[in-house]
């Protein structure tokens, strides 16, 4: 398959290439795409060197699949051009997520909704993916009524500039700031920009995307916080159900769900942490306990590498799914 990675030189793009290789995705030709300033640079993939090309060149090369991770404006302008050339686009930005005509996909949850006509497929927000992965089996069993989520989000969600800021601060070097404030030894209660309702865009993504993926009847409220962590995003989640649940059954249910790793043994200090989730594709869940303040309510803790399942892994899983379904004519299953 001819695969274009748009934003190949960025933080998520680099992880995308690693995941494609790890998944043994059948890439016959890689088309690394980036901004004009990166055109001509070389990207190494599977032992071969590929030259970075610009967007217009990439469209003309008619890739089978294009995985976008280059920001919303780029996606809005260029995804339709790739699609018009016959390429199936998997977009990692927020550009198409809430478009009623576009599918917002986590393969384990709603991959069955995809059809050959879906030429632009939206990859959900990183925080949303790890949340709905855990909510889905619980919603199927007990019916989720309301979710209160507080996130502890890695600086890698902001990008290379934020990682450099943290490194500079820890080394005592004055440099470019990704955030308004220092991030080292600090928590910033703002992920993305504020909206008129007082919530940030990140918080509203969690609300709106969860409803679109799972069930519009679920009430979701979120607080998103940036923390000086590199390995992944963490979430403290309070879930109110319509129906009563059994705690051991909840643990068994989550432990048996593909893509989820149960880490819930507090007696032995076993619980999810970004330090151990980094570079892994699963979503980790633990600290599972009954909310004793009201009935039919559960508390738990979710961690995932936001560059993996929160972005690159989910996108490659979508690509693998549409290949398996035979939606790409040149993709012959081995």
C-alpha positions in Angstrom: 0.0 0.0 0.0 1.1 3.5 -0.7 0.8 5.4 2.6 1.2 9.2 3.2 2.0 10.5 6.6 1.2 14.2 6.7 3.1 15.8 9.5 5.8 13.1 9.3 8.5 15.3 11.0 6.4 16.2 14.0 6.1 14.5 17.3 3.0 12.4 16.5 4.2 11.8 12.9 7.4 10.2 14.2 5.4 7.9 16.5 3.1 7.2 13.6 6.0 5.8 11.6 7.1 3.7 14.6 3.6 2.2 15.0 3.2 1.5 11.3 6.5 -0.5 11.5 5.5 -2.3 14.7 2.1 -3.3 13.3 3.8 -4.6 10.2 1.5 -2.5 8.1 2.1 -3.4 4.4 3.7 -0.1 3.3 5.0 -0.6 -0.3 5.7 3.1 -0.6 5.9 5.7 2.1 5.2 9.3 1.3 6.4 11.5 4.2 4.7 14.9 4.0 5.5 18.1 5.9 5.6 21.9 5.6 7.6 23.6 2.9 10.5 24.2 5.3 10.9 20.4 5.7 10.6 19.5 2.1 13.8 17.6 0.9 14.7 16.3 4.4 15.0 12.6 4.7 12.9 10.3 6.9 14.1 6.8 7.8 11.5 4.0 7.7 12.0 0.2 7.8 15.7 0.7 6.8 14.9 2.9 3.8 15.3 6.6 3.4 12.4 8.7 2.0 12.5 12.3 1.0 9.9 14.6 2.5 7.5 16.1 0.0 5.0 19.0 0.1 1.2 18.7 0.2 0.6 19.3 -3.5 3.1 16.7 -4.5 1.7 14.2 -2.1 -1.9 14.7 -3.5 -0.6 14.0 -7.0 1.1 10.8 -5.8 -2.4 9.3 -5.1 -1.7 7.4 -1.8 -4.1 4.7 -0.8 -4.2 6.0 2.8 -3.1 9.4 4.2 -2.7 9.7 7.9 -2.8 13.4 8.9 -1.3 14.9 12.0 -0.5 18.4 10.9 -3.2 20.5 12.7 -6.8 21.5 12.0 -6.2 24.2 9.4 -4.1 21.9 7.2 -6.6 19.1 7.5 -9.6 21.4 6.6 -7.8 22.6 3.5 -6.0 19.4 2.3 -8.0 16.4 3.5 -10.7 17.0 0.9 -8.1 17.3 -1.9 -6.5 14.0 -0.9 -10.0 12.4 -0.7 -10.9 13.8 -4.2 -7.8 12.1 -5.5 -9.1 8.7 -4.2 -7.1 8.6 -1.0 -8.7 7.6 2.3 -7.8 10.1 4.9 -7.4 9.4 8.7 -7.2 12.7 10.4 -5.8 13.2 13.9 -6.8 16.9 14.3 -10.1 18.2 15.6 -11.1 19.5 12.2 -13.6 16.8 11.2 -14.5 15.2 14.6 -17.9 16.9 15.1 -18.8 17.0 11.4 -22.1 15.1 11.3 -21.1 13.5 7.9 -17.8 12.2 9.2 -17.2 9.1 11.4 -15.4 9.6 14.7 -13.8 6.2 15.2 -12.2 4.1 18.0 -11.9 0.7 16.2 -12.7 -1.4 19.2 -15.9 0.6 19.8 -17.4 1.7 16.6 -15.2 0.5 13.8 -18.1 -1.5 12.4 -19.7 1.8 11.3 -17.1 2.4 8.6 -18.0 2.0 4.9 -16.0 2.2 1.6 -17.6 5.7 1.2 -15.9 7.1 4.3 -12.9 8.9 2.6 -12.2 11.2 5.6 -12.2 9.5 9.0 -11.7 11.4 12.2 -9.4 10.2 15.0 -10.8 11.3 18.4 -9.0 13.5 20.9 -6.4 11.6 22.9 -8.1 12.1 26.2 -11.4 11.0 24.8 -10.0 7.8 23.3 -8.8 6.4 26.7 -12.0 7.5 28.4 -14.4 5.9 26.0 -12.3 2.7 25.8 -13.1 2.2 29.5 -16.7 3.6 29.4 -17.8 1.4 26.5 -17.9 -2.1 28.2 -19.4 -0.4 31.4 -22.0 1.4 29.3 -23.0 -1.8 27.6 -23.5 -3.6 30.9 -24.8 -0.9 33.3 -25.7 2.1 31.2 -23.6 5.1 31.9 -25.7 8.1 33.1 -23.1 10.8 34.0 -19.3 11.1 33.8 -17.1 13.6 35.8 -13.5 13.5 34.5 -10.4 15.4 35.6 -7.4 15.0 33.4 -3.7 15.2 34.1 -2.3 15.7 30.7 1.3 15.2 29.4 3.2 18.1 27.9 3.7 15.9 24.8 0.0 16.7 24.0 1.2 20.3 23.3 4.2 19.2 21.2 8.0 19.6 20.9 8.0 23.2 22.0 6.5 22.2 25.4 8.9 19.4 25.9 11.8 21.8 25.2 10.3 24.3 27.7 10.3 21.6 30.4 13.8 20.5 29.6 15.0 24.2 29.7 13.4 24.8 33.0 14.9 21.7 34.6 18.3 22.8 33.2 18.0 26.4 34.3 18.0 27.7 30.7 15.9 30.6 29.6 14.1 29.7 26.3 10.9 29.8 24.3 7.7 29.2 26.3 5.0 26.9 25.1 2.8 27.9 28.0 2.1 31.3 29.7 3.6 29.9 33.0 6.5 27.6 34.0 5.4 23.9 33.7 8.1 22.3 35.8 6.9 21.8 39.4 3.6 23.2 38.4 0.0 22.3 37.2 -1.7 24.5 34.7 -5.5 24.2 34.7 -5.8 25.0 31.0 -5.5 22.7 28.0 -6.3 24.6 24.8 -8.0 28.0 24.7 -11.0 29.1 26.8 -14.5 29.2 25.4 -17.5 31.5 26.2 -18.9 29.0 28.7 -15.7 29.0 30.8 -14.6 25.6 29.7 -11.5 25.0 27.5 -11.8 23.5 24.0 -10.1 20.3 25.4 -12.8 20.0 28.1 -15.6 20.4 25.5 -13.9 17.8 23.2 -14.2 15.3 26.0 -17.9 16.1 26.4 -18.9 16.3 22.8 -16.8 13.4 21.4 -17.8 11.0 24.1 -21.5 11.7 23.3 -20.9 11.2 19.6 -18.9 8.0 20.0 -20.9 6.3 22.7 -24.3 7.8 23.4 -25.7 11.4 23.2 -27.7 10.8 26.4 -24.5 10.5 28.6 -23.8 13.7 30.6 -20.1 14.6 30.7 -18.3 17.3 32.5 -14.5 17.8 32.4 -11.6 19.7 33.9 -8.4 19.4 31.9 -5.0 20.1 33.6 -1.5 20.2 32.1 1.1 18.5 34.3 5.0 18.2 33.9 4.8 14.6 32.7 6.1 13.1 29.4 4.8 9.6 29.4 1.0 10.0 28.9 -2.3 11.4 30.0 -4.0 10.3 33.3 -7.7 10.7 34.2 -9.6 10.5 37.4 -13.1 9.5 36.4 -16.4 9.3 38.4 -19.1 7.3 36.6 -22.8 7.3 37.6 -24.8 4.3 36.2 -28.5 3.8 35.6 -28.2 0.3 37.0 -26.5 -1.2 40.0 -23.1 -2.9 39.4 -20.9 -5.4 41.1 -17.4 -4.3 41.8 -15.7 -7.6 41.0 -17.8 -7.9 37.9 -16.6 -4.4 36.8 -12.9 -5.5 37.2 -13.5 -8.7 35.3 -15.3 -6.9 32.6 -12.5 -4.4 32.1 -9.8 -7.0 32.4 -11.3 -9.0 29.6 -11.7 -6.0 27.2 -9.2 -6.0 24.3 -7.0 -3.0 24.4 -7.3 -2.5 28.2 -4.8 -3.6 30.8 -6.2 -3.9 34.3 -3.7 -2.7 37.0 -5.7 -2.8 40.2 -3.9 -4.2 43.2 -3.4 -1.3 45.7 -2.1 -3.7 48.4 0.9 -4.3 46.2 1.0 -0.6 45.0 -0.1 -1.6 41.5 -2.0 1.0 39.6 -1.6 2.8 36.3 1.0 5.5 35.9 2.3 7.4 32.9 5.8 6.2 33.7 4.7 2.7 32.8 2.2 3.5 30.0 4.8 5.3 27.9 5.4 3.7 24.5 2.7 1.2 25.1 -0.5 0.8 23.0 -3.0 -0.3 25.7 -5.2 1.8 27.9 -4.5 1.1 31.6 -7.2 1.2 34.3 -7.0 0.8 38.1 -7.9 2.4 41.5 -11.4 0.9 40.9 -13.7 1.6 43.8 -17.2 2.4 44.8 -18.2 6.0 45.2 -19.5 5.9 48.8 -21.2 9.3 48.6 -24.0 8.2 46.3 -25.5 5.0 44.8 -24.7 3.3 41.5 -21.5 5.4 41.1 -17.9 4.2 40.5 -14.5 5.9 40.7 -11.5 4.8 38.7 -8.2 6.0 37.2 -7.2 5.7 33.5 -3.8 6.2 31.9 -2.6 5.9 28.3 0.3 7.1 26.2 -1.4 10.1 24.4 1.0 9.7 21.4 0.1 6.0 21.1 -3.5 4.9 21.6 -4.4 8.6 22.0 -3.1 9.3 18.4 -0.8 7.2 16.3 -1.9 3.7 17.4 -5.6 4.5 17.0 -5.0 5.9 13.5 -3.0 2.9 12.4 -5.7 0.6 13.8 -8.2 2.4 11.7 -6.0 2.0 8.7 -5.6 -1.7 9.5 -9.4 -2.1 9.8 -10.3 -0.5 6.5 -7.6 -2.7 4.9 -9.1 -5.8 6.5 -12.5 -4.8 5.3 -11.2 -4.6 1.7 -12.1 -0.9 1.3 -8.7 -0.1 -0.3 -8.6 -1.7 -3.8 -4.8 -2.0 -3.9 -4.6 -3.5 -0.4 -4.4 -7.2 -1.0 -4.5 -9.1 2.3 -1.5 -11.3 2.8 
